[in-house]
Amino acid sequence: MKLREILILWLLSMAFFMSASGQQTADDWNQQGIAFAQTGKYDEAIQAFDKAISINSSYADAWSNKGTALYSHGEDNDIYDIIFVEELHHNFI
């Protein structure tokens, strides 16, 4: 192979790898939220749990973890909203 062909193949493989690795799953976001919560970064944790929920709205662990993070952050009123949403969701499944 010529150097040019090798370079093009390398660039294409790097572009493919970078695009595939940029997509996080709901579980990835949930795990990231857990890591943030364990270090006391509750705002970041809540944002990560929200991203997990936006990918998979029926992801019970993300909802539960978000509720725990909100409680730990002192946002008690938001917890009632989460409980209400979870109850609605379970009634429709």
ABEGO torsion letter per residue (X at the ends): XBAAAAAAAAAAAAAAAAAAAABBBAAAAAAAAAAAAAAGBAAAAAAAAAAAAAABAABAAAAAAAAAAAAAAGBAAAAAAAAAAAAAAAAAX
